[in-house]
Amino acid sequence: MVSNRGSVSLIEYKILEKGTNNFGDDKLLGKGGFGRVYKAVMEDDSSAAVKKLDCASDDAQREFQVSSIFW
């Protein structure tokens, strides 16, 4: 389910889809310039905030890199 590369945890996309009810509006926490943030509830009842980027611009790639560093 989860693996670590450096200090960033990676979770399979299918698990995030399930935990966010397929990124449903009922799990939406907020919207930003580069995407939306959803609450995910995992199978072990742990919770996570998941940012789904809108990758329409090069700025989204930079936003992802910065978010990953500070997460």
Helices and strands as residue ranges (DSSP letters): E 2-5, E 8-11, H 13-19, G 25-27, E 28-32, E 35-41, E 47-53, H 58-70
